[in-house]
Amino acid sequence: MDFGFDDRQEEIRGRAARFADGRLAPQAAALDREDRFPAEAFEALAAEGFAGLCVPEIYGGAGADFLAYVLLLEEVSRADAGFGATLAVHTSAGTLPILDYGTEDQRRRWVPPLARGEKIGCFALTEPAAGSDAAAIEAVAEPAEGGYRLTGHKQWITNGRVASTMLVFARAPAGVTAFVVPMDAEGISFGVHARKMGVISATTDDVRLDNVFVPEEDRLGEEGHGLRVALGTLDGGRIGIAAQAVGIAEAAFRYAARYAAERSTFGKPIAEHQAVAFKLADMQTGVQAARLLTYEAAWMKDRGMRHTEAGARAKLFASRVANEVTYEAVQVLGGHGYMKDHPVERHYRDARVTEIYEGTSEIQRLVISRGILQELAEPVEAPGGVEGSRPVVG
């Protein structure tokens, strides 16, 4: 793996940092306080060409690679983790699955307005009784003349009320199936607007489907292959959440380090007290390790390599680091860290969800451990050219 960035990746990272610092950071506290989605900021994001950064140019995107998108997402999340969640769902879960699993006609019809930021995408898998157990979804897709009729209740849908396009998973006769559905379709309504602990500027809503007609040509993939679409989408989506976690952790570390350099006790800056200095050292080390795991997973995805376990490792570790670093940032600030006058309080709340959505940390460990067992069971060439098998330990 080459640890350097090419010229375009560096340019994108620089523009993303300037956009984050100049456009997002100044309003992040207000959006968090007011529980408000910044539609105007998304329009500005689209104007920068960031709404479809890793979408090929022929489908309206900027044609950058997935690693460049990860760099963008890290910088955006450093400024406003809620906006990072909006962008991650729009891109990783609302747009890329259509590219990966759709027909050419579906790509031509659905992707360009999403990539240009004219429309926002969302991903409707979770239900009141189906979260980590995606196979337990109860929404149904009844065959109808020319298509299907969808009925069900989707819960905690990021971008729900602001999206124009929704990927919906429902149970058809052959099994769970994916569909692309316009949000203005007759029969779609909204239920509870979630009041969350963090990432508040990302709107999160319940979506109800009441006999919503979806034509046959808007089914995404084969009937019964919906879980394949969902799980494949999450493989890449988890890399995005890892990038979000890195951005949150970086923001908390930077603020705590600056505060520690300026705040004095007992005649010297608290950064010079070993107790605080060692915290900062551990915080920075964790952030950098999480960043490298995240970049590795994105690098693998860009090269068409299997990245299921790599993405799970990145999300598992980066989300844990984000929670640890934001905790320590509050501690470095002491009583000030507990107050809303300082952003580390918001970072602390924002970090918590990174261990929950797009697969809890427990699910990531399950994915990783299954990969380990699969690797141990694969045949290997024994000395002398005789095929054997890897020993299974335990």
PANU-192127 format. One record per residue (C-alpha): x, y, z. Coordinates in Angstrom, 2 decimals. Each point is the difference from the previous one (the first is absolute). Example, Ala and Ser with C-alpha at 12.3 -4.5 7.8 and 13.67 -1.06 7.14 Angstrom:
BEGIN
{X 12.30&Y -4.50&Z 7.80}
{X 1.37&Y 3.44&Z -0.66}
//
This chain:
BEGIN
{X 0.00&Y 0.00&Z 0.00}
{X 1.31&Y 3.42&Z -0.99}
{X -0.36&Y 2.32&Z 2.99}
{X 0.15&Y 3.13&Z -2.15}
{X -2.91&Y 1.71&Z -1.74}
{X 0.00&Y 0.93&Z -3.65}
{X -0.47&Y 3.58&Z -1.11}
{X -3.75&Y -0.30&Z -0.42}
{X -0.52&Y -1.58&Z 3.41}
{X 2.08&Y 2.76&Z 1.61}
{X -2.00&Y 2.64&Z -1.86}
{X -3.29&Y -1.53&Z 1.11}
{X 1.15&Y -0.29&Z 3.58}
{X 1.05&Y 3.65&Z 0.02}
{X -3.29&Y 1.20&Z -1.47}
{X -1.92&Y -2.22&Z 2.39}
{X 1.86&Y 1.45&Z 2.99}
{X -0.70&Y 3.55&Z -1.14}
{X -3.67&Y -0.81&Z -0.58}
{X -0.25&Y -1.63&Z 3.43}
{X 1.71&Y 2.85&Z 1.85}
{X -1.61&Y 2.84&Z -1.92}
{X -3.52&Y -1.32&Z -0.65}
{X -0.84&Y -2.71&Z 2.52}
{X 1.87&Y 0.62&Z 3.24}
{X -1.39&Y 3.51&Z 0.67}
{X -3.60&Y -1.25&Z 0.05}
{X 0.47&Y -3.47&Z 1.50}
{X -0.85&Y 0.99&Z 3.59}
{X -3.15&Y 1.84&Z -1.07}
{X -1.21&Y -2.89&Z -2.14}
{X 0.59&Y -2.38&Z 2.90}
{X -1.89&Y 2.27&Z 2.37}
{X -2.93&Y 0.61&Z -2.38}
{X -0.31&Y -3.55&Z -1.40}
{X 0.13&Y 1.47&Z -3.50}
{X 1.10&Y -1.49&Z -3.31}
{X 2.16&Y 2.46&Z -1.98}
{X -1.50&Y -0.20&Z -3.48}
{X 2.02&Y 2.99&Z -1.13}
{X 3.24&Y -1.68&Z 1.05}
{X -0.87&Y -3.06&Z -2.08}
{X -0.56&Y 2.27&Z -2.99}
{X 3.45&Y 1.49&Z 0.61}
{X 1.44&Y -3.51&Z 0.24}
{X -1.54&Y -0.85&Z -3.36}
{X 1.40&Y 3.20&Z -1.52}
{X 3.48&Y -1.21&Z 1.01}
{X -0.59&Y -3.25&Z -1.90}
{X 0.02&Y -2.00&Z 3.25}
{X -3.51&Y -1.52&Z -0.11}
{X 1.14&Y -2.67&Z -2.45}
{X 3.75&Y 0.17&Z 0.48}
{X 0.72&Y -3.68&Z -0.66}
{X -2.71&Y -0.43&Z -2.65}
{X 1.31&Y -0.36&Z -3.60}
{X -0.30&Y 3.11&Z -2.13}
{X -2.28&Y -1.71&Z -2.51}
{X -2.61&Y -0.22&Z 2.77}
{X 0.35&Y 3.61&Z 1.13}
{X 2.70&Y -0.45&Z 2.63}
{X 3.52&Y 1.34&Z 0.43}
{X 1.68&Y -3.32&Z -0.84}
{X 2.31&Y -0.09&Z 3.02}
{X 0.88&Y -3.21&Z 1.81}
{X -1.47&Y -1.34&Z 3.24}
{X 3.04&Y 1.06&Z 2.02}
{X -0.55&Y 3.61&Z -1.07}
{X -3.60&Y -0.32&Z 1.19}
{X 1.28&Y -1.31&Z 3.36}
{X 2.27&Y 3.04&Z 0.29}
{X -2.99&Y 2.25&Z -0.69}
{X -2.15&Y -1.79&Z 2.55}
{X 2.70&Y 0.21&Z 2.67}
{X 0.36&Y 3.77&Z -0.43}
{X -3.75&Y 0.64&Z -0.11}
{X -0.55&Y -2.09&Z 3.13}
{X 2.77&Y 1.84&Z 1.80}
{X -2.07&Y 3.16&Z -0.38}
{X -3.52&Y -1.42&Z 0.40}
{X -0.50&Y -3.72&Z 0.56}
{X -3.72&Y 0.30&Z -0.74}
{X 0.74&Y 1.38&Z -3.44}
{X 2.51&Y -2.81&Z -0.40}
{X -2.77&Y -2.50&Z 0.67}
{X -2.19&Y 1.70&Z -2.60}
{X 2.74&Y -0.19&Z -2.62}
{X 0.95&Y -3.59&Z 0.88}
{X -3.54&Y -1.30&Z -0.36}
{X -0.66&Y 2.03&Z -3.15}
{X 3.13&Y -1.33&Z -1.70}
{X 0.85&Y -3.44&Z 1.41}
{X -3.54&Y -1.22&Z 0.61}
{X -2.20&Y 2.11&Z -2.27}
{X 2.01&Y 0.32&Z -3.20}
{X 2.78&Y -2.59&Z -0.34}
{X -2.31&Y -3.06&Z 0.31}
{X -1.81&Y 1.12&Z -3.15}
{X 3.35&Y 0.11&Z -1.79}
{X 1.06&Y -3.36&Z 1.40}
{X -3.23&Y -1.98&Z -0.39}
{X -2.16&Y 1.94&Z -2.44}
{X -0.57&Y -0.44&Z -3.71}
{X 1.45&Y 2.53&Z -2.41}
{X -3.44&Y 1.56&Z -0.37}
{X -0.30&Y 0.36&Z 3.79}
{X 3.43&Y 1.59&Z 0.22}
{X -0.85&Y 2.49&Z -2.73}
{X -3.36&Y 0.91&Z 1.52}
{X 0.74&Y 0.09&Z 3.73}
{X 3.68&Y 0.77&Z 0.57}
{X 0.72&Y 3.35&Z -1.77}
{X -2.38&Y 2.16&Z 2.10}
{X 1.39&Y -1.63&Z 3.15}
{X 3.61&Y 0.46&Z -1.09}
{X -0.62&Y 3.65&Z -0.85}
{X -1.65&Y 0.57&Z 3.36}
{X -3.32&Y 0.98&Z -1.55}
{X -1.54&Y -2.84&Z 1.99}
{X 0.94&Y -1.67&Z 3.29}
{X -0.04&Y -3.76&Z 0.51}
{X -0.90&Y -2.16&Z 2.97}
{X 0.10&Y -3.69&Z 0.91}
{X -3.01&Y -1.69&Z 1.60}
{X 0.94&Y -3.35&Z 1.52}
{X -0.53&Y 0.33&Z 3.77}
{X -3.42&Y -0.70&Z 1.50}
{X -1.35&Y -0.05&Z 3.58}
{X 0.64&Y -3.76&Z 0.17}
{X 2.95&Y -0.25&Z -2.40}
{X 3.36&Y 1.66&Z 0.59}
{X 3.09&Y -2.15&Z 0.17}
{X -2.17&Y -2.93&Z -1.13}
{X -0.72&Y 1.39&Z -3.45}
{X -1.64&Y -3.23&Z -1.12}
{X -2.83&Y 0.62&Z 2.49}
{X -1.52&Y 2.93&Z -1.91}
{X -3.78&Y -0.06&Z -0.21}
{X -0.69&Y 2.53&Z -2.77}
{X -1.65&Y -1.83&Z -2.88}
{X 0.14&Y 0.39&Z -3.78}
{X -3.14&Y -1.53&Z -1.47}
{X 0.09&Y -0.73&Z -3.75}
{X -2.28&Y 2.29&Z -1.96}
{X -0.63&Y 0.58&Z -3.68}
{X 3.19&Y 1.48&Z -1.38}
{X 1.84&Y 0.01&Z 3.33}
{X -0.49&Y -0.23&Z 3.76}
{X -1.99&Y 1.57&Z 2.84}
{X 2.15&Y 0.82&Z 3.03}
{X -1.37&Y 0.22&Z 3.53}
{X 2.01&Y 0.35&Z 3.19}
{X 1.57&Y 2.16&Z 2.69}
{X 3.64&Y 1.10&Z -0.28}
{X 1.66&Y 1.45&Z 3.09}
{X 2.85&Y 2.48&Z 0.61}
{X 0.55&Y 0.83&Z -3.65}
{X 2.79&Y 2.56&Z -0.34}
{X -0.94&Y 2.72&Z -2.54}
{X -3.59&Y -1.28&Z 0.05}
{X -1.89&Y 3.28&Z -0.20}
{X 2.53&Y 1.76&Z -2.24}
{X 0.65&Y -2.83&Z -2.46}
{X -1.45&Y -0.24&Z -3.49}
{X 1.06&Y -3.59&Z -0.66}
{X -0.18&Y -2.98&Z 2.35}
{X 1.42&Y -3.52&Z -0.19}
{X -2.63&Y -2.22&Z 1.63}
{X 0.33&Y -3.61&Z 1.06}
{X -3.16&Y -2.08&Z 0.20}
{X -1.00&Y -3.65&Z 0.00}
{X -1.16&Y -1.17&Z -3.46}
{X -1.13&Y -3.57&Z -0.82}
{X 3.59&Y -1.08&Z -0.72}
{X 1.41&Y 1.71&Z 3.11}
{X 1.36&Y 3.38&Z 1.04}
{X 0.26&Y 2.29&Z -3.03}
{X 1.36&Y 3.50&Z -0.60}
{X -1.89&Y 2.80&Z -1.75}
{X 0.73&Y 3.58&Z -1.04}
{X -2.94&Y 2.18&Z 0.98}
{X -0.61&Y 3.74&Z -0.49}
{X -0.96&Y 1.67&Z 3.28}
{X -2.97&Y 1.74&Z -1.62}
{X -1.64&Y -3.33&Z -0.88}
{X -3.61&Y -0.30&Z 1.14}
{X -0.25&Y -1.85&Z 3.30}
{X 3.24&Y 1.21&Z 1.62}
{X -0.34&Y 1.91&Z 3.26}
{X 2.15&Y 0.84&Z 2.99}
{X -0.36&Y -1.08&Z 3.59}
{X 2.17&Y 0.92&Z 2.96}
{X 2.85&Y 2.46&Z -0.45}
{X 2.74&Y -1.49&Z 2.15}
{X 1.41&Y 2.15&Z 2.78}
{X 3.54&Y -1.27&Z 0.23}
{X 2.89&Y 0.24&Z 2.41}
{X 2.38&Y 1.20&Z -2.73}
{X 0.51&Y 0.58&Z -3.76}
{X -3.06&Y 2.19&Z 0.37}
{X 0.33&Y 2.01&Z -3.22}
{X -0.62&Y -3.25&Z -1.91}
{X -3.75&Y -0.41&Z -0.11}
{X -1.17&Y -3.48&Z 1.05}
{X -3.60&Y -1.07&Z -0.54}
{X -2.41&Y -2.89&Z -0.12}
{X -1.36&Y -0.65&Z -3.49}
{X -3.27&Y -1.80&Z -0.63}
{X -0.96&Y -1.69&Z -3.25}
{X -3.69&Y -0.60&Z -0.62}
{X -0.63&Y -1.96&Z -3.20}
{X 2.74&Y 1.90&Z -1.87}
{X 0.19&Y -1.08&Z -3.63}
{X 3.49&Y -0.66&Z -1.38}
{X 0.31&Y -0.98&Z -3.67}
{X 1.94&Y -3.12&Z -0.92}
{X 2.78&Y 2.06&Z -1.58}
{X 0.78&Y 1.62&Z 3.37}
{X 0.80&Y -3.25&Z 1.76}
{X 3.73&Y 0.07&Z 0.82}
{X 1.52&Y -3.36&Z -0.86}
{X -1.82&Y -3.29&Z -0.13}
{X -2.98&Y -0.79&Z 2.18}
{X 1.22&Y -1.68&Z 3.18}
{X 3.51&Y 1.50&Z -0.26}
{X -0.71&Y 2.98&Z 2.26}
{X 2.18&Y -1.14&Z 2.88}
{X 2.91&Y -0.35&Z -2.42}
{X -0.56&Y 3.64&Z -1.00}
{X -0.35&Y 1.13&Z 3.62}
{X 3.05&Y -1.81&Z 1.33}
{X 2.14&Y 0.98&Z -2.97}
{X -1.01&Y 3.61&Z 0.52}
{X 0.92&Y -0.18&Z 3.69}
{X 3.47&Y -1.32&Z -0.88}
{X 0.84&Y 3.38&Z -1.50}
{X -2.24&Y 2.02&Z 2.28}
{X 1.92&Y -1.14&Z 3.06}
{X 3.17&Y 1.51&Z -1.44}
{X -1.88&Y 3.28&Z -0.19}
{X -1.08&Y -0.25&Z 3.63}
{X 3.61&Y -0.72&Z 0.96}
{X 0.99&Y 3.21&Z -1.81}
{X -2.70&Y 1.86&Z 1.89}
{X 1.32&Y -1.37&Z 3.29}
{X 3.54&Y 1.08&Z -0.91}
{X -1.25&Y 3.50&Z -0.76}
{X -1.81&Y 0.26&Z 3.34}
{X 3.04&Y -1.28&Z 1.88}
{X 2.33&Y 2.38&Z -1.84}
{X -2.22&Y 2.97&Z 0.85}
{X -0.09&Y -0.92&Z 3.69}
{X 3.76&Y -0.61&Z 0.13}
{X 0.84&Y 3.31&Z -1.70}
{X -2.21&Y 1.99&Z 2.33}
{X 1.28&Y -1.73&Z 3.13}
{X 3.63&Y 0.44&Z -1.06}
{X -0.46&Y 3.72&Z -0.66}
{X -1.83&Y 0.46&Z 3.29}
{X 2.73&Y -1.88&Z 1.88}
{X 2.67&Y 2.22&Z -1.54}
{X -1.83&Y 3.17&Z 1.09}
{X -1.44&Y -0.97&Z 3.37}
{X 2.46&Y 0.36&Z 2.89}
{X 0.01&Y -1.50&Z 3.48}
{X 2.73&Y 0.03&Z 2.62}
{X 2.02&Y 2.43&Z -2.08}
{X 0.12&Y -1.81&Z -3.35}
{X -2.27&Y -1.15&Z -2.86}
{X -1.88&Y -3.17&Z 0.90}
{X 1.45&Y -1.62&Z -3.15}
{X 3.30&Y -0.05&Z 1.84}
{X -1.42&Y -2.03&Z 2.87}
{X 0.76&Y -3.66&Z -0.66}
{X -3.56&Y -1.13&Z 0.76}
{X -1.37&Y 2.19&Z -2.81}
{X 2.97&Y -0.42&Z -2.33}
{X -0.40&Y -3.78&Z 0.05}
{X -3.71&Y 0.31&Z -0.73}
{X 0.78&Y 2.10&Z -3.07}
{X 2.62&Y -2.51&Z -1.14}
{X -2.47&Y -2.89&Z 0.26}
{X -2.74&Y 2.00&Z -1.70}
{X 2.15&Y 0.90&Z -2.99}
{X 1.31&Y -3.55&Z -0.33}
{X -3.52&Y -1.41&Z -0.02}
{X -1.21&Y 2.47&Z -2.60}
{X 2.91&Y -0.73&Z -2.32}
{X -0.39&Y -3.78&Z 0.34}
{X -3.74&Y 0.27&Z -0.74}
{X 0.72&Y 2.23&Z -2.99}
{X 2.42&Y -2.51&Z -1.50}
{X -2.42&Y -2.91&Z 0.41}
{X -2.67&Y 2.10&Z -1.72}
{X 2.26&Y 1.02&Z -2.87}
{X 1.09&Y -3.62&Z -0.46}
{X -3.60&Y -1.17&Z -0.33}
{X -0.76&Y 2.77&Z -2.53}
{X 3.18&Y -0.85&Z -1.92}
{X -1.09&Y -3.65&Z -0.19}
{X -3.47&Y 0.95&Z -1.22}
{X 1.47&Y 2.21&Z -2.72}
{X 2.01&Y -2.97&Z -1.28}
{X -2.93&Y -2.38&Z -0.09}
{X 1.37&Y -2.06&Z 2.87}
{X -2.22&Y -1.73&Z 2.54}
{X -0.47&Y 2.60&Z 2.73}
{X -2.75&Y -1.41&Z 2.20}
{X 2.27&Y -0.73&Z 2.96}
{X 2.21&Y 3.04&Z -0.67}
{X -3.02&Y 2.30&Z 0.18}
{X -1.24&Y -1.71&Z 3.14}
{X 3.44&Y 0.34&Z 1.63}
{X 0.17&Y 3.67&Z -0.91}
{X -3.47&Y 0.74&Z 1.37}
{X 0.50&Y -2.07&Z 3.15}
{X 3.29&Y 1.67&Z 0.89}
{X -0.73&Y 3.54&Z -1.19}
{X -3.33&Y 0.15&Z 1.82}
{X 1.62&Y -1.20&Z 3.21}
{X 2.78&Y 2.57&Z -0.38}
{X -2.55&Y 2.76&Z -0.63}
{X -1.78&Y -0.84&Z 3.24}
{X 3.25&Y -0.24&Z 1.98}
{X 1.51&Y 3.19&Z -1.43}
{X -3.12&Y 2.10&Z 0.50}
{X -0.27&Y -1.30&Z 3.57}
{X 3.58&Y 1.03&Z 0.69}
{X -0.53&Y 3.37&Z -1.70}
{X -2.79&Y 0.78&Z 2.44}
{X 2.28&Y -1.11&Z 2.82}
{X 2.86&Y 2.23&Z -1.16}
{X -2.32&Y 3.00&Z 0.09}
{X -1.39&Y -1.02&Z 3.38}
{X -3.13&Y 1.94&Z 0.94}
{X 0.24&Y 2.04&Z -3.19}
{X -0.24&Y -3.20&Z -2.03}
{X -3.38&Y -0.74&Z 1.53}
{X -1.40&Y 3.32&Z -1.19}
{X -1.56&Y 0.74&Z -3.37}
{X 2.31&Y 3.02&Z -0.27}
{X 2.61&Y -2.40&Z -1.35}
{X -0.48&Y -2.40&Z -2.95}
{X 1.51&Y -3.06&Z 1.70}
{X -3.36&Y -0.55&Z 1.72}
{X -1.61&Y -0.30&Z -3.45}
{X 2.81&Y -2.20&Z -1.33}
{X -0.49&Y -2.30&Z 3.00}
{X -3.69&Y -0.43&Z -0.83}
{X 0.61&Y -0.32&Z -3.74}
{X 2.58&Y -2.76&Z 0.45}
{X -2.34&Y -2.38&Z 1.78}
{X -2.08&Y -0.96&Z -3.01}
{X 3.01&Y -1.07&Z -2.05}
{X 0.07&Y -3.21&Z 2.05}
{X -3.67&Y -0.61&Z -0.79}
{X -1.16&Y 0.84&Z -3.51}
{X 0.90&Y -1.87&Z -3.19}
{X 0.68&Y -2.99&Z 2.24}
{X 0.73&Y 0.10&Z 3.73}
{X 3.50&Y -0.74&Z 1.28}
{X -1.25&Y -3.45&Z 0.95}
{X -1.02&Y -0.64&Z -3.60}
{X 3.40&Y 1.21&Z -1.22}
{X 1.70&Y -2.51&Z 2.29}
{X -2.27&Y -2.71&Z -1.41}
{X 0.94&Y 0.97&Z -3.58}
{X 3.72&Y 0.06&Z 0.84}
{X -0.02&Y -3.26&Z 1.93}
{X -1.85&Y -1.81&Z -2.81}
{X 2.65&Y 1.24&Z -2.40}
{X 2.71&Y -1.35&Z 2.27}
{X -1.64&Y -3.42&Z 0.19}
{X -0.51&Y -0.06&Z -3.76}
{X 3.67&Y 0.81&Z -0.55}
{X 1.11&Y -2.68&Z 2.46}
{X -2.10&Y -2.59&Z -1.81}
{X 1.37&Y 0.79&Z -3.47}
{X 2.35&Y -2.61&Z -1.50}
{X 3.69&Y 0.89&Z 0.05}
{X 2.97&Y -1.56&Z -1.72}
{X 1.91&Y -2.13&Z 2.48}
{X 3.79&Y -0.59&Z -0.22}
{X 0.82&Y -2.17&Z -3.00}
{X -2.94&Y 1.32&Z -2.02}
{X -2.65&Y -2.08&Z 1.78}
{X -3.27&Y 1.81&Z 0.54}
{X -1.07&Y 0.19&Z 3.59}
{X -2.23&Y 2.32&Z 2.00}
{X 0.60&Y 2.78&Z 2.43}
{X -0.13&Y -1.17&Z 3.62}
{X -3.02&Y 1.27&Z 1.87}
{X 1.11&Y 1.22&Z 3.41}
{X -2.26&Y -0.36&Z 3.03}
//
